[in-house]
């Protein structure tokens, strides 16, 4: 069975950067599309982006604001997917999740099969 573990969440100042990691075990990473999502308190879970099983990043979110600052990538040799975030703002905190799908690489969270437990991001002075 496939398992995912996110890490890298932290408390950062506005304008700071973070690189989140998602380690996949139990299967080959190259068999899956991997999506990144976030959920802030009182909000719906929001798609950020997706990296295809061919290793080409594909954004799930239609937010230009987020696409300009967030980048999804993968390292199949390490079974790890990354979310690079720059210029963080007070609108970016929340719990960030990775998820996998064999066939889907979009923004709808219900289309993903297996989820990690999330890693928390805090943006404060």
C-alpha positions in Angstrom: 0.0 0.0 0.0 1.1 3.6 -0.7 1.8 6.0 2.1 2.7 9.7 2.0 4.5 11.8 4.6 4.8 15.6 4.4 7.4 17.6 6.1 9.0 21.0 6.1 6.3 23.1 7.5 7.4 25.9 9.8 6.7 29.4 11.0 8.1 32.1 8.7 7.9 35.8 8.4 6.1 37.4 5.5 8.3 37.4 2.4 10.0 34.2 3.5 10.3 30.9 1.7 9.7 27.3 2.5 10.3 24.0 0.7 7.9 21.3 1.7 8.6 17.6 1.0 6.4 14.6 0.4 8.0 11.2 0.7 6.1 8.4 -1.0 6.6 4.8 0.2 5.0 1.5 -0.8 5.1 2.1 -4.6 7.2 3.7 -7.3 6.7 7.5 -7.4 6.9 7.5 -11.2 3.6 5.6 -11.4 1.6 8.5 -9.8 0.5 12.1 -10.3 1.1 14.0 -7.0 -1.0 17.0 -6.0 -0.4 19.6 -3.4 -3.3 21.1 -1.4 -3.7 23.4 1.5 -6.5 24.1 4.0 -6.6 27.2 6.2 -8.9 27.4 9.2 -12.5 28.0 8.1 -11.8 27.4 4.4 -12.2 24.6 1.9 -9.2 22.5 0.9 -7.6 24.3 -2.0 -5.6 22.8 -4.9 -2.2 24.3 -5.4 -0.5 22.3 -8.2 0.3 18.8 -9.5 3.3 17.0 -10.9 2.5 14.4 -13.5 3.8 10.8 -13.5 6.1 11.8 -16.3 7.8 14.3 -14.0 6.3 17.4 -15.7 4.7 19.9 -13.2 1.0 20.6 -13.8 -0.8 23.3 -11.8 -4.1 22.3 -10.2 -4.9 25.8 -8.9 -6.2 28.4 -11.3 -4.9 31.2 -9.1 -2.3 33.3 -10.8 -1.2 34.6 -7.5 -0.3 31.1 -6.3 1.2 30.0 -9.6 3.6 32.9 -9.5 5.0 31.9 -6.2 4.7 28.2 -5.8 6.5 25.4 -7.8 5.9 21.7 -7.7 8.7 19.3 -8.6 9.7 15.7 -8.0 12.7 13.5 -7.6 11.8 9.9 -8.6 15.1 8.5 -7.4 14.3 9.6 -3.9 10.5 9.0 -4.1 10.0 12.6 -3.0 7.9 15.5 -4.3 8.5 19.1 -3.4 6.5 22.3 -3.0 8.7 25.4 -3.2 7.0 28.4 -1.8 8.5 31.9 -2.0 7.3 35.4 -0.9 4.9 34.0 1.6 2.1 36.2 2.8 -0.4 36.2 5.7 -2.9 34.6 3.3 -0.7 31.5 2.9 -0.8 29.7 6.4 -2.6 26.4 6.8 -2.1 22.7 6.7 -0.4 21.6 3.4 -1.1 18.1 2.1 0.2 15.9 -0.7 -1.9 13.3 -2.5 -1.6 10.8 -5.3 -3.6 9.7 -8.3 -2.7 7.4 -11.1 -4.9 9.2 -13.7 -5.7 12.7 -12.4 -3.6 15.8 -12.1 -6.0 18.6 -11.4 -7.4 20.8 -8.7 -10.3 18.6 -7.4 -9.2 17.0 -4.1 -11.9 14.3 -4.4 -10.1 12.8 -7.4 -7.0 11.8 -5.4 -6.8 8.4 -3.8 -4.3 8.6 -0.9 -3.4 11.5 1.3 -0.6 12.4 3.8 -1.3 13.8 7.2 -0.2 17.3 6.3 2.4 19.8 7.5 1.5 23.1 9.1 2.7 26.4 7.7 2.5 29.6 9.8 3.2 33.1 8.5 3.7 35.8 11.1 5.9 38.7 12.1 
